[in-house]
Amino acid sequence: MSVRIVRVLTRVESPAEVVFHVRGEEVERVELKPMHCRRVEHALAGLPAEAVPAYVSRICGLCPIAHQIASSHAIEAALGLERPPEAALAVRKLALLAEHIKSHTLHLFLHALPELFSYAYNSPQDVFTLSKAEREYPKRMGALIAFSDRVLAELGGRGVIPMISAAGGVYSRLTAASRDKIEKRLKQAKAAVDWVRDLLYSRRLLDKAMVDKELYDLPERIKLVTSASREELWGEVKVYAAEQELKLIPAVSLLSEDYSREALLTGPAARYLARGGSIHGVMNLLSHIRIRLDEVKACIDAVEKALNEPRLYHGVLRERLKVSDSQEAAALEAPRGTLVHYYRIKRGAIAESRILTPTMINMSTMIMVANRLVELASDLAFPRDYIIGKTMAAIRLFDPCISCLYHTVEQL
């Protein structure tokens, strides 16, 4: 007789249930079930369009800036603003870079590195055990979080859910004094990245985990989705096939049912392709740990470079928007991947809204990989508890945001 074993997926943004269907010692299949629904899109109906960025920033505690900026871009386009002020674009980019650093840091130190250390120590690890065994662990994580929070606080008054982007522009600019405070934390942030890089390569943490490499492979026919270019974190949406064929698609088309059942992946791996990487470097979840670390370093370097841009300190911050009836979608790169906001506006208020998050795009692939891992590990006669543990680890390596996964009842 088949029974259900339920595990709570922890160490991710908001919990979820992972349900394992087990017959004796054999794991047959796995399901992922969120534990709540936020109804955000229902709550937006009737709100003034210009109020939306503040509301949607509460969807997720890890990517509020991405939601603010995506909604701002979509509303600006719908209300006829072709391009927000240059100063506003510079502030938005700086804030989004900081958010990428913070989100990736939390994933690396809370999820990815403990999984790698479990191979090195031959026992399960978490941030608490590692903080005792590796004395530099909390210090390095803290340095990266402090750096990203300092950038966000100087732009928006606080490091947690700061209000930075508004429809039409931004609320404030960077000052010379703020720049100096950020620069004081640059050295520690760079040193933290070097420390993690040393763990992966000099101490060969990634190599030790490769004993289970086959369990973490992605589907061969996967398609990777991104709106990133070589220089920017927003733009046209692109889809890469496994053989590296590329096609551009409208952002709004990602909201259609045509894409909901395909093996799609968005996030650092897709951005890696957009910046010239090889498809062979992204076909295993363990390789995404390295890619995320490389993104943290690239974002820190980009922040350092951006601090010297004159448009951060001068120019118009916000344009007045015209009231009109229209609709538009916008896409940008949140830390976990392509985020799409769509709004239909009538008489200056929200008549309809749809939000497609990276975890929603990744959901079908996440379940495919989890069930493939269960099947493969069962064929190899791995113990049931080991299979359950590695399945949970594989899901975490996607860096899912359960808060972003479902926000209307219809999506459950």
C-alpha positions as CSV (number, residue, x, y, z in Angstrom):
1,M,0.0,0.0,0.0
2,S,1.3,3.5,-0.9
3,V,1.6,6.0,1.9
4,R,2.4,9.7,2.0
5,I,5.4,11.1,3.8
6,V,5.3,14.9,4.2
7,R,8.3,17.0,4.8
8,V,8.3,20.8,5.3
9,L,10.7,22.5,2.9
10,T,12.6,24.9,5.1
11,R,15.5,27.3,4.4
12,V,13.6,28.8,1.5
13,E,11.5,32.0,1.3
14,S,8.2,30.8,3.0
15,P,7.6,27.1,3.7
16,A,6.1,24.5,1.5
17,E,5.2,20.8,1.9
18,V,7.1,18.2,-0.1
19,V,4.9,15.1,-0.3
20,F,6.6,11.8,-1.0
21,H,4.4,8.9,-2.2
22,V,6.1,5.8,-0.8
23,R,5.4,2.1,-1.2
24,G,7.5,0.1,1.4
25,E,11.1,1.4,1.0
26,E,10.5,2.7,-2.5
27,V,9.8,6.3,-3.2
28,E,7.4,6.5,-6.2
29,R,6.9,10.2,-6.8
30,V,7.0,13.6,-5.2
31,E,4.8,16.7,-5.1
32,L,5.4,20.3,-4.0
33,K,2.5,22.0,-2.2
34,P,2.7,25.7,-1.0
35,M,1.2,26.3,2.4
36,H,-0.6,29.6,1.7
37,C,-2.0,31.9,-0.9
38,R,-1.6,35.7,-0.7
39,R,-4.3,36.9,-3.3
40,V,-2.1,39.9,-4.2
41,E,-3.6,40.3,-7.7
42,H,-7.1,40.4,-6.3
43,A,-6.0,43.1,-3.8
44,L,-4.7,45.3,-6.6
45,A,-8.0,45.6,-8.4
46,G,-9.3,49.2,-8.2
47,L,-6.1,50.7,-6.7
48,P,-4.7,53.8,-8.3
49,A,-2.0,52.6,-10.7
50,E,0.7,54.8,-9.1
51,A,0.1,53.0,-5.7
52,V,0.9,49.5,-7.1
53,P,4.8,49.5,-6.7
54,A,4.4,49.9,-2.9
55,Y,1.9,47.1,-2.7
56,V,3.7,44.5,-4.8
57,S,7.0,45.0,-2.9
58,R,5.3,43.1,-0.1
59,I,4.9,39.9,-2.2
60,C,8.5,38.8,-1.3
61,G,10.9,39.8,1.4
62,L,13.9,38.9,-0.7
63,C,13.0,40.6,-4.0
64,P,10.9,43.6,-3.2
65,I,13.0,45.9,-5.4
66,A,12.4,43.6,-8.4
67,H,8.7,43.8,-7.9
68,Q,8.8,47.5,-7.5
69,I,10.8,48.1,-10.6
70,A,8.9,45.6,-12.8
71,S,5.5,47.1,-11.8
72,S,6.9,50.7,-12.3
73,H,8.1,49.8,-15.8
74,A,4.8,48.2,-16.8
75,I,2.7,51.1,-15.5
76,E,5.0,53.7,-17.1
77,A,4.7,52.0,-20.4
78,A,0.9,51.7,-20.1
79,L,0.5,55.4,-19.2
80,G,2.7,56.6,-22.0
81,L,6.1,57.3,-20.5
82,E,8.5,55.8,-23.0
83,R,11.6,56.1,-20.8
84,P,11.8,57.3,-17.1
85,P,14.5,59.9,-16.2
86,E,18.1,58.8,-16.4
87,A,18.7,59.4,-12.8
88,A,15.8,57.1,-11.9
89,L,17.2,54.3,-14.1
90,A,20.6,54.6,-12.5
91,V,19.1,54.4,-9.0
92,R,16.9,51.4,-10.0
93,K,19.8,49.5,-11.4
94,L,22.0,50.1,-8.3
95,A,19.2,48.9,-6.0
96,L,18.5,45.8,-8.2
97,L,22.2,44.9,-8.1
98,A,22.2,45.1,-4.3
99,E,19.2,42.9,-4.2
100,H,20.9,40.3,-6.3
101,I,23.9,40.3,-4.0
102,K,21.7,39.9,-0.9
103,S,19.4,37.1,-2.3
104,H,22.3,35.1,-3.7
105,T,24.3,35.4,-0.5
106,L,21.4,34.0,1.5
107,H,21.0,31.1,-1.0
108,L,24.7,30.3,-1.0
109,F,25.2,30.4,2.8
110,L,21.8,29.0,3.9
111,H,21.2,26.4,1.2
112,A,23.9,25.6,-1.3
113,L,27.1,25.6,0.8
114,P,25.6,23.5,3.6
115,E,24.7,20.9,0.9
116,L,28.3,20.9,-0.4
117,F,29.7,20.7,3.1
118,S,27.5,17.6,3.8
119,Y,29.7,15.7,1.3
120,A,32.9,17.1,2.8
121,Y,31.9,16.1,6.4
122,N,29.8,13.0,5.5
123,S,26.9,14.3,7.6
124,P,24.0,16.8,7.1
125,Q,25.1,20.4,7.7
126,D,23.3,23.7,8.2
127,V,24.3,27.3,8.9
128,F,24.5,26.7,12.7
129,T,26.8,23.6,12.6
130,L,29.0,25.3,9.9
131,S,29.3,28.5,12.0
132,K,30.9,26.3,14.7
133,A,33.1,24.3,12.3
134,E,34.0,27.1,10.0
135,R,34.6,30.2,12.1
136,E,34.7,32.6,9.2
137,Y,31.3,31.4,7.9
138,P,29.0,33.9,9.7
139,K,31.5,36.7,9.3
140,R,31.7,36.3,5.5
141,M,27.9,36.0,5.1
142,G,27.5,39.1,7.3
143,A,29.9,41.1,5.2
144,L,27.9,40.5,2.0
145,I,24.6,41.2,3.7
146,A,25.9,44.3,5.3
147,F,27.2,45.6,2.0
148,S,23.9,45.0,0.1
149,D,21.8,46.4,3.0
150,R,24.0,49.6,3.1
151,V,23.3,50.2,-0.6
152,L,19.6,49.7,-0.1
153,A,19.5,51.8,3.0
154,E,21.2,54.7,1.4
155,L,18.8,54.6,-1.5
156,G,15.6,53.8,0.4
157,G,16.1,54.5,4.1
158,R,16.3,50.9,5.2
159,G,17.8,47.6,4.1
160,V,14.6,45.6,4.4
161,I,11.8,46.3,1.8
162,P,13.0,49.9,1.2
163,M,10.8,52.1,-1.0
164,I,12.9,53.1,-3.9
165,S,11.1,52.8,-7.2
166,A,7.8,54.6,-8.0
167,A,5.7,54.8,-11.1
168,G,7.4,57.6,-13.1
169,G,10.8,57.4,-11.4
170,V,12.3,57.0,-7.9
171,Y,11.8,58.7,-4.6
172,S,15.4,59.8,-3.9
173,R,18.9,59.9,-5.2
174,L,22.3,58.9,-3.9
175,T,24.5,61.5,-2.2
176,A,28.3,61.8,-1.9
177,A,28.1,61.0,1.8
178,S,26.0,57.9,1.0
179,R,28.6,56.8,-1.7
180,D,31.4,57.0,0.9
181,K,29.4,54.8,3.3
182,I,28.9,52.2,0.6
183,E,32.5,52.2,-0.5
184,K,33.7,51.5,3.1
185,R,32.1,48.1,2.9
186,L,33.4,47.2,-0.6
187,K,36.7,45.6,0.6
188,Q,35.0,43.2,3.1
189,A,32.4,42.2,0.5
190,K,35.0,41.4,-2.1
191,A,37.0,39.4,0.5
192,A,33.9,37.4,1.3
193,V,33.5,36.4,-2.3
194,D,37.1,35.3,-2.5
195,W,36.7,33.2,0.7
196,V,33.7,31.3,-0.8
197,R,35.6,30.9,-4.1
198,D,38.4,29.3,-2.1
199,L,35.9,26.9,-0.5
200,L,34.6,25.8,-3.9
201,Y,38.0,25.3,-5.6
202,S,40.9,25.1,-3.3
203,R,39.0,22.9,-0.8
204,R,37.2,21.2,-3.7
205,L,33.7,21.3,-2.2
206,L,32.1,21.2,-5.7
207,D,34.3,18.2,-6.7
208,K,33.3,16.2,-3.6
209,A,29.6,16.8,-4.4
210,M,30.0,15.5,-7.9
211,V,29.7,12.0,-6.7
212,D,26.0,12.6,-7.0
213,K,26.2,14.7,-10.1
214,E,23.8,12.5,-12.1
215,L,21.0,13.1,-9.5
216,Y,21.1,16.9,-10.2
217,D,21.1,16.9,-14.0
218,L,18.5,19.0,-15.8
219,P,16.2,17.7,-18.6
220,E,17.9,17.6,-21.9
221,R,15.2,19.5,-23.8
222,I,15.1,22.3,-21.4
223,K,14.5,25.9,-22.5
224,L,16.1,28.8,-20.6
225,V,14.3,32.1,-20.3
226,T,15.9,35.5,-19.5
227,S,15.3,39.2,-20.1
228,A,19.0,40.0,-19.4
229,S,21.5,41.3,-21.9
230,R,25.3,41.5,-21.4
231,E,25.0,44.9,-19.6
232,E,21.4,45.3,-18.3
233,L,19.1,43.4,-16.0
234,W,16.0,44.2,-18.1
235,G,15.1,44.2,-21.7
236,E,13.5,41.9,-24.3
237,V,12.6,38.3,-23.2
238,K,14.7,35.6,-24.8
239,V,14.3,31.9,-24.9
240,Y,17.4,29.6,-25.4
241,A,16.8,26.1,-26.5
242,A,19.3,23.4,-25.4
243,E,21.1,23.7,-28.8
244,Q,21.5,27.4,-28.1
245,E,18.9,28.5,-30.6
246,L,17.5,31.9,-29.5
247,K,14.2,33.6,-30.1
248,L,12.8,36.8,-28.8
249,I,9.2,36.8,-27.4
250,P,6.9,39.5,-26.0
251,A,7.0,39.6,-22.2
252,V,3.2,39.2,-22.1
253,S,3.4,35.9,-24.0
254,L,5.1,34.3,-21.0
255,L,1.8,34.7,-19.3
256,S,0.0,32.4,-21.8
257,E,-0.7,28.8,-21.1
258,D,1.6,27.8,-24.0
259,Y,4.6,28.1,-21.8
260,S,3.2,26.7,-18.5
261,R,3.9,23.0,-19.1
262,E,7.2,23.2,-20.9
263,A,10.6,22.4,-19.2
264,L,11.6,26.0,-18.6
265,L,14.3,27.5,-16.4
266,T,15.0,31.0,-15.6
267,G,17.6,32.6,-13.2
268,P,21.4,32.8,-13.1
269,A,21.9,29.9,-15.5
270,A,19.8,31.7,-18.2
271,R,21.6,35.0,-17.6
272,Y,24.9,33.1,-18.0
273,L,23.8,32.1,-21.5
274,A,22.8,35.6,-22.3
275,R,26.3,36.8,-21.4
276,G,28.0,34.3,-23.7
277,G,28.3,31.2,-21.6
278,S,28.0,27.6,-22.9
279,I,24.8,25.5,-22.5
280,H,27.1,22.7,-21.3
281,G,27.9,24.8,-18.2
282,V,24.3,25.0,-17.0
283,M,22.9,21.5,-17.4
284,N,23.5,20.5,-13.8
285,L,22.1,22.2,-10.6
286,L,25.5,21.9,-8.8
287,S,27.1,24.1,-11.5
288,H,24.5,26.9,-10.7
289,I,26.2,27.4,-7.3
290,R,29.4,28.6,-9.1
291,I,27.3,30.7,-11.5
292,R,25.5,32.4,-8.5
293,L,28.8,33.2,-6.9
294,D,30.2,34.6,-10.1
295,E,27.0,36.8,-10.3
296,V,27.6,38.1,-6.7
297,K,31.2,39.1,-7.7
298,A,29.9,40.7,-11.0
299,C,27.2,42.7,-9.1
300,I,29.7,44.0,-6.5
301,D,32.0,45.1,-9.4
302,A,29.0,46.7,-11.1
303,V,28.0,48.6,-7.9
304,E,31.6,49.9,-7.6
305,K,31.5,51.1,-11.2
306,A,28.0,52.6,-10.9
307,L,29.0,54.7,-7.9
308,N,31.0,56.8,-10.3
309,E,28.1,57.5,-12.7
310,P,27.2,61.3,-12.6
311,R,23.5,60.5,-13.3
312,L,23.2,58.9,-9.9
313,Y,23.7,62.2,-8.2
314,H,22.0,64.7,-10.7
315,G,18.9,65.1,-12.8
316,V,15.1,64.7,-12.6
317,L,14.0,61.8,-10.4
318,R,10.3,61.4,-11.4
319,E,8.0,62.3,-14.3
320,R,4.3,62.9,-13.9
321,L,2.2,60.3,-15.6
322,K,-0.9,60.9,-17.7
323,V,-4.2,59.2,-16.8
324,S,-5.3,56.9,-19.7
325,D,-6.8,53.5,-20.5
326,S,-4.2,51.1,-21.6
327,Q,-2.4,47.8,-20.9
328,E,1.2,46.8,-20.9
329,A,3.7,44.2,-19.5
330,A,7.3,44.5,-18.5
331,A,10.0,42.0,-17.7
332,L,13.2,42.3,-15.7
333,E,15.7,40.0,-13.9
334,A,14.9,39.4,-10.3
335,P,17.6,37.4,-8.5
336,R,15.8,34.1,-9.2
337,G,15.2,35.0,-12.9
338,T,12.7,36.7,-15.2
339,L,9.8,38.5,-13.5
340,V,6.9,39.7,-15.5
341,H,4.2,42.3,-14.4
342,Y,1.2,43.0,-16.5
343,Y,-1.5,45.6,-15.9
344,R,-4.6,46.8,-17.6
345,I,-5.5,50.3,-16.4
346,K,-8.8,52.0,-16.7
347,R,-9.3,55.6,-15.6
348,G,-6.1,55.5,-13.8
349,A,-6.9,52.5,-11.7
350,I,-6.0,48.8,-12.0
351,A,-8.7,46.8,-13.8
352,E,-6.6,43.7,-14.2
353,S,-3.2,42.5,-13.2
354,R,-1.1,39.4,-13.6
355,I,2.3,38.7,-12.1
356,L,4.6,35.9,-13.3
357,T,7.5,35.1,-11.0
358,P,10.7,33.2,-11.6
359,T,9.6,30.3,-9.3
360,M,6.4,30.0,-11.3
361,I,8.4,29.7,-14.5
362,N,10.7,27.1,-12.8
363,M,7.9,25.1,-11.1
364,S,7.4,22.4,-13.8
365,T,11.1,21.8,-14.2
366,M,11.6,21.7,-10.5
367,I,9.0,18.9,-10.2
368,M,10.5,17.1,-13.2
369,V,14.0,17.1,-11.7
370,A,12.7,16.0,-8.3
371,N,10.8,13.0,-9.8
372,R,13.6,12.1,-12.1
373,L,15.9,12.1,-9.0
374,V,13.5,9.9,-7.1
375,E,13.3,7.4,-10.0
376,L,17.1,7.3,-10.6
377,A,18.0,7.0,-7.0
378,S,15.4,4.3,-6.5
379,D,16.9,2.3,-9.5
380,L,20.3,2.7,-7.8
381,A,18.8,1.2,-4.6
382,F,19.6,4.2,-2.4
383,P,18.0,4.2,1.0
384,R,14.6,5.9,1.3
385,D,15.8,8.6,3.7
386,Y,18.7,9.4,1.5
387,I,16.4,9.8,-1.5
388,I,14.1,12.1,0.4
389,G,17.1,14.2,1.6
390,K,18.6,14.6,-1.8
391,T,15.2,15.5,-3.3
392,M,14.8,18.3,-0.8
393,A,18.3,19.4,-1.6
394,A,17.6,19.5,-5.4
395,I,14.5,21.6,-4.9
396,R,16.5,24.1,-2.7
397,L,19.2,24.4,-5.4
398,F,16.5,26.0,-7.6
399,D,16.4,28.7,-4.9
400,P,12.5,28.7,-4.9
401,C,10.6,31.6,-3.4
402,I,7.3,30.1,-2.2
403,S,6.0,33.5,-1.3
404,C,6.2,34.4,-5.0
405,L,4.9,31.1,-6.2
406,Y,1.1,31.5,-5.7
407,H,-0.7,34.8,-5.1
408,T,-4.1,34.0,-6.6
409,V,-6.5,31.2,-5.7
410,E,-6.7,30.3,-9.4
411,Q,-3.0,29.4,-9.5
412,L,-3.3,26.7,-6.7
